[in-house]
Amino acid sequence: MNPELHFPWLEVAILLPFLGSILGFLIRDSRAGYFTACVSSGLTLVFAVGEWIDFVTLETFRAHDHWDIFLNLFSHEVFTIDELSSALLPLIALLYFLTLLSTPNSKASRFPFFLVLMSESICLATICCSTIAILVPLLTLSIIPIFVELRARQQPTRVFLIHMGAHVILLFAGWILVEYSSGVMSANIGSLLLLLASILRVGVFPLHLWQLDLFDRCSFGSALLFTAPMIGAYAVMRLVVPIAPTWAMQSIAVLSLVTAVYAGGMCLVQVEMRRFFAYLLLCQSALVLAGLEISNTVGMTGALCVWLSAGASLGGFGLILRVVEARIGRLSMDNFYGLFDHLPLLASLFLITGLSSIGFPGTLGFVGMELLIEGTVEFYPLVGGVVVLTAALSGIAILRAYFRIFTGVRHVGTISLKPRRPERFAAYVLSFIVLGGGLWPAPMVHSRYHAADTLLRLRPSYTDDSNAIESSPAGHKHGTEHEH
């Protein structure tokens, strides 16, 4: 039995946005819906941070909730956290809270607050879930709020539905084969299906078109919250890594690196700002996924650090783009907007958060990117060069976007474009995390190193001498998949 948290942080954090979603659905007034959403999400953030602090004080790798009301039903803990997920929970709660808080007044009447709260509840439950029989349905449920929003906005859903439909079918088919089959061949096929389902969710090339379509047709905030937490990478860690053979792990790494370089190059040639951001997010998530397959502690530590830094950095970067877009409409990379005189604060934070996502020195992303490169170069020199190339391409694209939005001409407007207090607060908080984490990275690195070391040791046939793993489908039956 795993240690127990001192308070039911997890279940309360999951329950609060769910109740807020129901209340928001019943409330038709946009102002009241906005207030309800902010309060629900803010309280969720408080409990998520409480969980993180409580977990750190326990000094253990894994802990379960104080209540764990499903313990008797499933005969084991359902909502648990470990060093992999404990820091992700407050990060995701923070992204949801700041996105809701910074929603412009002009979009409040059209923004689906109750769907976003429902999505938050499902996302937090997914991060806390340790039972694959529940994790697979949760990954399926997380698709529904986005699909409902697309239909409500009367947008075509064909691309999204085809990709996510395939994702769900592969998830259930792979889970059934892995869980209930007895032969090695069936287990290998199940592993392959789970692998395909996971890379579909991440958006690995060439299965990435749904992500571009989502940013084109959905509200910026909803698309950001659906992709920025990188739930696909979490699915890989929980569903694929514990059972996948060596060839599957190597395939993920190769496809992820190809995706990272491809997305980094595509960032340079985009004419629509939303597509530029989608490719930038795709590039960073692919780097995280590639790093998670590295079989040495330093490389995986870097990947876990990049996961956190990219979530915070790109979350802030996306929120700033959302604020600018709310004032002048959708942005085109073909035009110069010259908004620096009107938005000097956001211009500075735009650079800080954007460059942090590619590991600029002094920011949160620097240490993670350095560890990722060091861990890959030692064993795979070519892979380290690919990571450096990807960061360089992304950095050039970010500077190009900055010059297009904030320089080039003088913008003349009849109304003030200054950001509102909630928008400034959201940008300040994420920028403070990005800079503060860069100046004092030791807590994050220590936590991620210990998580990486423990996760590698729990993998089948892990050896200290070679820092390598040999995954096999053996031992995947009931319970062993929860060891991770």
C-alpha positions as CSV (number, residue, x, y, z in Angstrom):
1,M,0.0,0.0,0.0
2,N,1.4,3.4,-1.0
3,P,1.6,6.2,1.5
4,E,-1.4,8.4,2.0
5,L,-1.8,12.1,1.5
6,H,-2.9,14.1,4.6
7,F,-6.0,15.5,2.8
8,P,-8.1,14.4,-0.2
9,W,-6.4,17.0,-2.5
10,L,-6.8,14.9,-5.7
11,E,-10.5,14.1,-5.5
12,V,-11.4,17.6,-4.4
13,A,-9.3,19.1,-7.3
14,I,-11.1,16.9,-9.8
15,L,-14.5,17.5,-8.3
16,L,-14.4,21.3,-8.1
17,P,-14.2,22.0,-11.9
18,F,-16.8,19.3,-12.5
19,L,-19.3,21.0,-10.2
20,G,-18.3,24.4,-11.6
21,S,-19.0,23.0,-15.1
22,I,-22.5,21.9,-14.1
23,L,-23.2,25.2,-12.5
24,G,-21.8,27.1,-15.5
25,F,-24.1,25.1,-17.8
26,L,-27.2,26.1,-15.8
27,I,-26.1,29.8,-15.7
28,R,-26.9,31.6,-19.0
29,D,-25.5,35.0,-18.0
30,S,-21.9,35.4,-19.4
31,R,-20.7,37.5,-16.5
32,A,-21.9,35.0,-13.9
33,G,-20.5,32.1,-16.0
34,Y,-17.1,33.9,-16.1
35,F,-17.1,34.5,-12.3
36,T,-18.1,30.9,-11.6
37,A,-15.4,29.5,-13.9
38,C,-12.7,31.7,-12.4
39,V,-13.7,30.8,-8.8
40,S,-13.9,27.0,-9.6
41,S,-10.6,27.0,-11.4
42,G,-8.9,29.2,-8.8
43,L,-9.9,26.8,-6.0
44,T,-8.8,23.9,-8.1
45,L,-5.4,25.5,-8.4
46,V,-5.2,25.9,-4.6
47,F,-5.9,22.2,-4.0
48,A,-3.5,21.2,-6.8
49,V,-0.7,23.2,-5.1
50,G,-1.7,21.8,-1.8
51,E,-1.3,18.3,-3.3
52,W,2.2,19.1,-4.5
53,I,3.3,20.5,-1.2
54,D,1.8,17.6,0.7
55,F,3.4,15.1,-1.6
56,V,6.9,16.7,-1.3
57,T,6.7,16.5,2.5
58,L,6.0,12.7,2.3
59,E,9.4,12.1,0.6
60,T,8.1,9.1,-1.4
61,F,7.9,8.2,-5.0
62,R,4.1,7.5,-5.1
63,A,1.2,8.3,-2.8
64,H,-2.6,7.9,-3.0
65,D,-5.4,10.2,-2.0
66,H,-6.7,10.5,1.6
67,W,-10.2,9.4,0.6
68,D,-9.7,7.2,-2.4
69,I,-13.4,6.4,-2.6
70,F,-12.7,3.9,-5.4
71,L,-10.3,1.7,-3.3
72,N,-13.0,-0.8,-2.3
73,L,-14.5,-0.9,-5.8
74,F,-11.3,-1.6,-7.7
75,S,-9.3,-3.3,-5.0
76,H,-6.4,-0.9,-5.5
77,E,-5.7,2.9,-5.5
78,V,-7.2,4.7,-8.5
79,F,-6.2,8.3,-7.9
80,T,-2.5,8.3,-7.1
81,I,0.4,10.6,-7.9
82,D,4.1,10.1,-8.2
83,E,7.1,12.3,-9.0
84,L,6.1,12.2,-12.7
85,S,2.6,13.6,-12.2
86,S,2.9,15.6,-8.9
87,A,4.3,18.7,-10.6
88,L,2.1,18.4,-13.7
89,L,-1.1,18.7,-11.7
90,P,-0.5,22.3,-10.4
91,L,0.9,23.3,-13.8
92,I,-2.2,22.2,-15.6
93,A,-4.5,23.8,-13.0
94,L,-2.5,27.0,-13.4
95,L,-2.9,27.0,-17.2
96,Y,-6.6,26.5,-17.0
97,F,-7.0,29.2,-14.3
98,L,-5.0,31.8,-16.1
99,T,-6.7,31.1,-19.5
100,L,-10.1,31.5,-17.9
101,L,-9.1,34.6,-15.9
102,S,-7.6,36.3,-19.0
103,T,-10.5,35.7,-21.3
104,P,-11.3,39.1,-22.9
105,N,-14.7,40.7,-22.3
106,S,-15.3,40.6,-26.0
107,K,-15.1,36.8,-26.1
108,A,-16.8,36.0,-22.7
109,S,-20.2,35.6,-24.3
110,R,-18.9,33.1,-26.8
111,F,-16.3,31.3,-24.8
112,P,-17.5,27.9,-23.5
113,F,-16.6,28.2,-19.8
114,F,-18.5,25.1,-18.7
115,L,-16.9,22.9,-21.4
116,V,-13.4,24.2,-20.4
117,L,-14.2,23.3,-16.7
118,M,-15.3,19.9,-17.7
119,S,-12.2,19.4,-19.7
120,E,-10.1,20.5,-16.7
121,S,-11.8,18.0,-14.5
122,I,-11.1,15.2,-17.0
123,C,-7.5,16.3,-17.6
124,L,-6.7,16.3,-13.9
125,A,-8.4,12.9,-13.4
126,T,-6.2,11.6,-16.3
127,I,-3.0,12.8,-14.7
128,C,-4.0,11.3,-11.3
129,C,-5.2,8.0,-12.7
130,S,-3.1,4.8,-12.2
131,T,-5.6,2.3,-13.5
132,I,-5.4,1.6,-17.2
133,A,-8.9,0.4,-17.3
134,I,-10.0,3.9,-16.2
135,L,-7.2,5.8,-18.0
136,V,-8.3,4.7,-21.5
137,P,-11.9,5.9,-21.0
138,L,-10.7,9.2,-19.5
139,L,-8.5,9.8,-22.6
140,T,-11.7,9.2,-24.7
141,L,-13.8,11.5,-22.6
142,S,-11.3,14.3,-22.9
143,I,-12.1,14.5,-26.6
144,I,-15.8,15.2,-26.0
145,P,-15.7,18.9,-24.8
146,I,-13.6,20.0,-27.8
147,F,-15.9,18.1,-30.2
148,V,-19.0,19.8,-28.6
149,E,-17.4,23.2,-28.9
150,L,-16.6,22.7,-32.6
151,R,-20.1,21.7,-33.3
152,A,-21.5,24.6,-31.3
153,R,-19.3,27.0,-33.4
154,Q,-20.7,25.3,-36.5
155,Q,-17.2,24.3,-37.7
156,P,-16.3,21.2,-39.7
157,T,-15.3,18.4,-37.5
158,R,-14.3,15.9,-40.1
159,V,-10.5,16.1,-39.7
160,F,-10.7,16.1,-35.9
161,L,-13.3,13.3,-35.8
162,I,-11.3,11.0,-38.1
163,H,-8.0,11.4,-36.1
164,M,-9.6,11.2,-32.7
165,G,-11.9,8.4,-33.7
166,A,-8.9,6.4,-34.9
167,H,-7.2,7.3,-31.6
168,V,-10.1,5.9,-29.5
169,I,-10.4,2.7,-31.6
170,L,-6.7,2.0,-31.3
171,L,-6.7,2.7,-27.6
172,F,-9.5,0.3,-26.8
173,A,-8.3,-2.4,-29.2
174,G,-4.7,-2.2,-27.8
175,W,-5.9,-2.2,-24.2
176,I,-8.1,-5.3,-24.7
177,L,-5.3,-7.2,-26.4
178,V,-2.7,-6.3,-23.8
179,E,-5.0,-6.8,-20.8
180,Y,-6.9,-10.0,-21.8
181,S,-4.7,-11.8,-24.3
182,S,-2.4,-14.6,-23.3
183,G,0.0,-14.9,-26.3
184,V,3.2,-13.0,-27.0
185,M,2.0,-12.1,-30.5
186,S,-1.2,-10.6,-29.2
187,A,0.6,-8.6,-26.6
188,N,3.0,-7.2,-29.3
189,I,0.1,-6.3,-31.5
190,G,-1.6,-4.6,-28.5
191,S,1.6,-2.7,-27.8
192,L,1.7,-1.5,-31.4
193,L,-1.9,-0.3,-31.3
194,L,-1.3,1.6,-28.1
195,L,1.8,3.1,-29.6
196,L,-0.2,4.3,-32.7
197,A,-3.0,5.7,-30.5
198,S,-0.5,7.6,-28.3
199,I,1.4,9.2,-31.2
200,L,-1.9,10.1,-32.8
201,R,-2.7,12.1,-29.6
202,V,0.7,13.7,-29.5
203,G,0.4,14.7,-33.2
204,V,3.6,12.9,-34.4
205,F,4.2,13.4,-38.2
206,P,2.4,12.5,-40.4
207,L,-0.5,12.2,-37.9
208,H,-0.5,15.9,-36.9
209,L,-3.1,17.5,-39.2
210,W,-5.8,17.4,-36.6
211,Q,-3.8,19.7,-34.4
212,L,-3.5,22.4,-37.1
213,D,-7.2,22.1,-38.0
214,L,-8.1,22.4,-34.3
215,F,-6.2,25.7,-33.9
216,D,-7.8,27.0,-37.1
217,R,-11.4,26.2,-36.2
218,C,-11.6,26.1,-32.4
219,S,-11.2,29.0,-29.9
220,F,-7.6,29.7,-29.2
221,G,-8.0,29.2,-25.5
222,S,-9.7,25.8,-25.8
223,A,-7.1,24.6,-28.4
224,L,-4.3,25.7,-26.2
225,L,-5.6,23.9,-23.1
226,F,-6.3,20.7,-25.1
227,T,-2.7,20.5,-26.4
228,A,-0.4,22.4,-24.0
229,P,-0.6,19.8,-21.1
230,M,0.9,17.2,-23.5
231,I,-1.5,14.4,-22.4
232,G,-0.3,12.3,-25.3
233,A,3.2,12.1,-23.8
234,Y,1.6,11.1,-20.5
235,A,-0.3,8.4,-22.3
236,V,2.9,7.1,-23.8
237,M,4.5,6.9,-20.3
238,R,1.6,5.1,-18.8
239,L,0.4,2.9,-21.6
240,V,3.3,2.2,-23.9
241,V,6.6,2.4,-22.0
242,P,5.8,-0.3,-19.4
243,I,5.1,-2.9,-22.0
244,A,6.5,-1.8,-25.4
245,P,9.4,-3.8,-26.9
246,T,12.7,-2.1,-27.8
247,W,11.8,-1.6,-31.4
248,A,8.7,0.3,-30.5
249,M,10.6,2.6,-28.2
250,Q,13.1,3.3,-30.9
251,S,10.3,3.9,-33.4
252,I,8.8,6.5,-31.1
253,A,12.1,8.3,-30.7
254,V,12.8,8.4,-34.5
255,L,9.3,9.6,-35.4
256,S,9.5,12.2,-32.7
257,L,12.8,13.6,-33.9
258,V,11.5,13.7,-37.5
259,T,8.4,15.6,-36.2
260,A,10.5,18.0,-34.2
261,V,12.7,19.0,-37.2
262,Y,9.7,19.1,-39.5
263,A,7.7,21.3,-37.2
264,G,10.6,23.6,-36.5
265,G,11.1,24.1,-40.2
266,M,7.4,24.7,-40.8
267,C,7.4,27.4,-38.1
268,L,9.6,29.5,-40.4
269,V,7.2,29.4,-43.4
270,Q,3.8,29.9,-41.8
271,V,1.6,32.9,-42.8
272,E,-1.0,32.4,-40.1
273,M,0.0,33.0,-36.5
274,R,-2.2,30.3,-35.1
275,R,-0.6,27.7,-37.4
276,F,2.8,29.0,-36.4
277,F,2.0,28.4,-32.7
278,A,0.5,25.0,-33.5
279,Y,3.8,23.9,-35.1
280,L,5.8,25.4,-32.3
281,L,3.8,23.4,-29.8
282,L,4.1,20.3,-31.9
283,C,7.9,20.8,-32.1
284,Q,8.3,21.0,-28.3
285,S,6.0,18.1,-27.6
286,A,7.9,16.0,-30.1
287,L,11.2,16.8,-28.3
288,V,9.6,15.8,-25.0
289,L,8.4,12.5,-26.4
290,A,11.8,11.8,-28.0
291,G,13.6,12.5,-24.7
292,L,11.3,10.2,-22.7
293,E,12.5,7.3,-24.8
294,I,16.2,8.0,-24.0
295,S,17.5,5.2,-21.8
296,N,19.8,7.2,-19.6
297,T,18.9,9.2,-16.5
298,V,20.4,12.5,-17.7
299,G,18.5,12.5,-21.0
300,M,15.2,11.6,-19.4
301,T,15.7,14.2,-16.7
302,G,16.1,16.7,-19.4
303,A,12.9,15.5,-21.1
304,L,10.9,15.8,-17.9
305,C,12.3,19.3,-17.3
306,V,11.4,20.3,-20.9
307,W,7.9,19.0,-20.3
308,L,7.4,21.4,-17.4
309,S,9.2,24.3,-19.0
310,A,7.5,24.0,-22.3
311,G,4.1,23.8,-20.6
312,A,4.7,27.0,-18.7
313,S,6.5,28.8,-21.5
314,L,4.2,28.0,-24.4
315,G,1.2,28.5,-22.1
316,G,2.3,32.1,-21.5
317,F,3.3,32.5,-25.1
318,G,-0.1,31.4,-26.3
319,L,-1.9,33.6,-23.8
320,I,-0.1,36.6,-25.0
321,L,-0.9,35.8,-28.6
322,R,-4.5,35.3,-27.5
323,V,-4.6,38.8,-25.9
324,V,-3.2,40.4,-29.0
325,E,-5.6,38.5,-31.3
326,A,-8.6,39.6,-29.1
327,R,-7.7,43.3,-30.0
328,I,-6.9,43.2,-33.7
329,G,-8.2,39.9,-34.9
330,R,-6.4,36.9,-36.3
331,L,-2.7,37.6,-37.0
332,S,-1.0,37.1,-40.3
333,M,2.8,36.6,-40.6
334,D,2.7,38.5,-43.9
335,N,2.0,41.8,-42.2
336,F,3.8,44.1,-39.8
337,Y,1.6,45.3,-36.9
338,G,3.9,47.6,-35.0
339,L,2.2,47.1,-31.6
340,F,5.2,47.7,-29.4
341,D,4.2,51.3,-28.5
342,H,0.8,50.1,-27.4
343,L,1.8,46.8,-25.7
344,P,5.4,47.1,-24.5
345,L,4.9,44.8,-21.5
346,L,3.4,42.1,-23.6
347,A,6.2,42.5,-26.2
348,S,8.8,41.8,-23.5
349,L,6.9,38.9,-22.1
350,F,6.4,37.5,-25.6
351,L,10.1,37.3,-26.1
352,I,10.7,35.9,-22.6
353,T,8.2,33.1,-22.8
354,G,8.9,32.3,-26.4
355,L,12.7,32.0,-26.0
356,S,12.3,30.1,-22.8
357,S,10.5,27.3,-24.8
358,I,13.6,26.7,-26.9
359,G,16.0,26.9,-23.9
360,F,17.4,30.4,-23.9
361,P,20.0,30.9,-21.1
362,G,18.6,32.3,-17.8
363,T,15.1,30.9,-18.4
364,L,13.3,27.8,-17.2
365,G,13.8,25.9,-20.4
366,F,17.6,26.3,-20.5
367,V,18.5,23.6,-17.9
368,G,16.1,21.1,-19.4
369,M,17.3,21.6,-22.9
370,E,21.0,21.4,-21.8
371,L,20.3,18.1,-20.0
372,L,18.4,16.7,-22.9
373,I,21.2,17.5,-25.3
374,E,23.9,16.2,-22.9
375,G,21.9,12.9,-22.4
376,T,21.5,12.3,-26.1
377,V,24.9,13.4,-27.3
378,E,26.7,10.9,-25.0
379,F,25.1,7.9,-26.6
380,Y,23.6,9.3,-29.9
381,P,25.7,12.2,-31.2
382,L,23.5,12.7,-34.2
383,V,20.4,12.9,-32.1
384,G,21.9,15.7,-30.0
385,G,22.6,17.6,-33.2
386,V,19.0,17.2,-34.3
387,V,17.8,18.7,-31.0
388,V,20.1,21.7,-31.4
389,L,18.9,22.2,-35.0
390,T,15.3,22.1,-33.9
391,A,15.9,24.7,-31.2
392,A,17.7,26.9,-33.7
393,L,14.8,26.7,-36.2
394,S,12.2,27.4,-33.5
395,G,14.2,30.4,-32.1
396,I,14.5,32.0,-35.6
397,A,10.7,31.5,-36.0
398,I,9.9,33.1,-32.6
399,L,12.1,36.2,-33.4
400,R,10.4,36.5,-36.8
401,A,7.0,36.4,-35.1
402,Y,8.1,39.1,-32.6
403,F,9.2,41.4,-35.4
404,R,6.0,40.9,-37.3
405,I,3.7,41.6,-34.4
406,F,5.5,44.4,-32.5
407,T,7.8,46.2,-35.0
408,G,8.0,47.3,-38.6
409,V,5.4,50.1,-38.7
410,R,3.6,52.4,-36.2
411,H,0.1,51.2,-35.4
412,V,-2.4,54.0,-35.2
413,G,-5.7,53.2,-33.4
414,T,-8.7,55.0,-32.1
415,I,-9.0,52.9,-29.0
416,S,-6.6,51.8,-26.3
417,L,-5.0,48.4,-26.7
418,K,-3.6,48.2,-23.2
419,P,-4.1,44.8,-21.5
420,R,-6.6,44.5,-18.7
421,R,-5.5,43.6,-15.2
422,P,-6.3,39.9,-15.4
423,E,-4.4,39.7,-18.7
424,R,-1.4,41.4,-17.2
425,F,-1.6,39.2,-14.1
426,A,-1.6,36.0,-16.3
427,A,1.4,37.1,-18.3
428,Y,3.2,38.2,-15.2
429,V,2.7,34.9,-13.3
430,L,3.9,32.7,-16.2
431,S,6.8,35.0,-16.9
432,F,7.8,35.0,-13.2
433,I,7.8,31.2,-13.3
434,V,9.8,31.1,-16.5
435,L,12.5,33.5,-15.1
436,G,12.4,32.4,-11.5
437,G,12.8,28.7,-12.6
438,G,15.7,29.7,-14.8
439,L,17.5,31.6,-11.9
440,W,16.8,28.8,-9.4
441,P,16.4,25.5,-11.3
442,A,17.7,23.2,-8.6
443,P,14.3,22.1,-7.1
444,M,12.9,21.2,-10.5
445,V,16.1,19.4,-11.6
446,H,16.3,17.5,-8.4
447,S,12.7,16.4,-8.5
448,R,12.9,15.4,-12.2
449,Y,16.2,13.6,-11.8
450,H,14.8,11.5,-9.0
451,A,11.6,10.8,-11.0
452,A,13.7,9.8,-14.1
453,D,16.0,7.5,-12.1
454,T,13.1,5.7,-10.4
455,L,11.1,5.4,-13.6
456,L,14.1,3.9,-15.4
457,R,14.7,1.4,-12.6
458,L,11.1,0.3,-12.7
459,R,11.4,-0.5,-16.4
460,P,11.9,-4.2,-17.2
461,S,15.5,-5.4,-17.4
462,Y,16.9,-2.0,-16.5
463,T,20.6,-2.2,-15.7
464,D,22.7,0.4,-13.9
465,D,25.9,-0.5,-15.7
466,S,24.7,0.3,-19.2
467,N,21.9,2.8,-18.4
468,A,19.9,0.9,-21.0
469,I,16.6,-0.9,-21.0
470,E,15.2,-3.8,-22.8
471,S,11.5,-3.7,-22.8
472,S,9.5,-6.8,-23.5
473,P,5.8,-7.7,-23.3
474,A,6.4,-10.1,-20.5
475,G,4.9,-9.2,-17.2
476,H,2.4,-6.8,-18.6
477,K,-0.5,-8.6,-16.9
478,H,-2.7,-7.2,-14.2
479,G,-0.9,-4.8,-12.0
480,T,2.5,-4.6,-13.5
481,E,1.5,-1.7,-15.7
482,H,0.7,0.3,-12.6
483,E,4.3,0.0,-11.5
484,H,5.1,3.1,-13.6
